[in-house]
Amino acid sequence: MAEITSIDQLDAAGKRVLVRVDFNVPLADGVVTDNTRIRAALPTITKLVGQGARVILMSHLGRPKGEGFEEAYSLRPAAEHLATLVDAPVLFATDTVGPDAQAKAAALENGQILVLENLRFDKREKKNDPAFCAELASLADSYVNDAFGTAHRAHASTAGVAALLPAYAGYLMQDEVGTLTGMLEQPQRPFVAILGGSKISDKIKVIDALLDKADTLIIGGGMCFTFLMAQGKNVGTSLKEEDWVERAAAMLQKAQDKGVSLLLPTDVVVADAFANDANTQIVSAGAMPDDMMGLDIGPKTAQAYAQAIAGAKTVFWNGPMGVFEMPSFEAGTKAVALAVAQNQQANTVIGGGDSVAAVNKFDLAQHMTFISTGGGASMELVQGEALPGVEALRA
């Protein structure tokens, strides 16, 4: 398979470079409350500015209707925040491909940055509309994609425009693709994969792919109850997908056939309501009360999982062990996060989404080898799917 073309192959001096970044950041009262995604794009932006490029940044933010400007989803706060992080002038266009964007892109000087308004204010972005792709491409001489988090979507800004301009991968995109594919193709062993989250139906392809790669597969979160049902256990009122019990049983059999150690909870924190102040108790996974639901793995399970993680040389983690947003049910996820953080001999990869939120909540991010910025994109890459935004960058 052809390699993705690196930004290092681009001589950007004096060129207008259209860069797809992921500035889909949380806002409160018009202020960026978490700048992780903006900071992740800085190496690429700094490289281009340093070369004397005329940098045009584009991103989406939130889920606007696609019928024009919506104040709550404006990228202006992100542009203003970027200006505090870079040593370069940052301008803002009040539209995406309209008169303001065209005029400001044309007038841009070497080393300046222009941020376009939210791509998704135009419904043609998600449709990968050829006319919209052409309008975006007309703003620049070259294209760089540094938004791995949206690489699984074939939108105008991630796939369409790459066909119309010389296209390159930014540093974040290269790191994400290189780290995740390297982990799968040449993992240091033992390779321990940890999967959580609510539904087995959302993760079945990932489970299937990891059973072909990992030595140990640890299961937590709501989806563990469908696996426990496949073992004939009662799971009370826990989240379960009865349509997927047969498939879960097949996964357990596959693990056995391949010699993969698939670990399921042996004890569970159950509650009489989905609430932080619910009545709780710790029970064996085989003795869950009919009228209670499992909301976290129990302490014995947490200890067993931590022990498996401690012996790993490669760790991949995606999905919490329980409802970690509620303090009453955070212990399992915290124990796993600590175990991953404490294993400094391993290459530890956090696969986006809620796992990143958990690592940040417990202030452990600095102890991880790599934290992916793309939940959906990282999952699709792990399960072996081609990502449109990545394929468009192959030479």
Phi, psi and omega in degrees: 000136181296144177289154172284145184279124186277149174302336178295344178270001182260122171269099191268357185305122177075359182266150171275119184244120180271119186243122174275113177248169176249089177258031178281076189255154176288139179236149171218121181053042176075017180234138177290124182262345176212114187261018183307314184291325178293315180297327180296334181272351186299319180304318179292314180298315181297319178300314182292316178299317180297331178278353183084028176281162171257102195266124179244113183262139176225146181201167167254166174212122177068202182233068177293167185290337182087021181242025179117190188298134171227117186310318185296339184246016179293143177275000181305315178300325178292320178296318179295323179291318178304322182300335179276349186253345183239154178262064182199151177294135178242117178257164181226132176261134183279001173220182185258311179230010184279194185302320182292316179298316181296316182293315183289326177294320181292326184271356184300140179254163180305134177083001177264158181238134174240128176255123178279155176293162185316119180305324186278005168290345178248117185296344180290339180301306183290338180275356184053046184294127183303322181294320178293320176302315181295322179293320176296313183297329182293345181282344192216174178258331182219164182230137175232131174254118178236022184247076181300326183300342178244011185291345180273003180249131179271069180261172182301316186280346183252333183231309187301311184291336180294337179279348186254346181227157169304126191242138184223156175265131174286175185294321179295315178302315180298317180298314182298307184295316181296317182292312184290319179289322178298320179299322183279323186275325182220062181287143168289138183251150005290142177256114180251122176252135181241122180237131175228201183106175192275321190238133175293328181297330179284337189243005188300321180291325179292316178302313182301314181294319183287334175295338177275347188242322191271160173269326179225136177238119181259129182244130175217192180073185183301330184289344180297335185288331175291323175294318179296323175297323179295338176269006177084015182268148175280133182243017177058226181262018180299157173302128180209154178238095186297331179293344186252005182297317180297318180294321177298319178298321179295324178293320177298320179292319179299316179302316180297316181296326184267359180072025177269132177280109179257113185262130176240159180300141173256341172219157190220144170272116180251155181220158180270001177199158177275075185203148182297329182262019179291160172286131184233158169206161178257126182229161173295145180298342179265003184223049180279132179297147182299329188256019180231158183241145176279128180236359175195159171287154181275174184295325178293319177296314180302320180294317179295319180295317180299322180295318179295320181293323183298331182269002186279155171252339173225133178230129172239128182231124173220115174107135182286164180274341181197194182279074190291345177294336178261125182308327181295340186233029182262347190300319182295313179296320179296319180298318178293316179301317179295318180297319178295316181297323185282343179275085184277354176274347186263155168275109187252120184242122179260120192271046172075180174065220185295334179296321178296317178300320180293315179300320178290320180301321183266009174057049184239004186304322185292347182265359181264147180291315185210133177241115182288143178269354186239105179295294181298318181294318181293323179295318181293323178294317180297324181274009171088014180275148174281131180264121183307319182292335178275315181301327181293346183258003181280137183291000000 
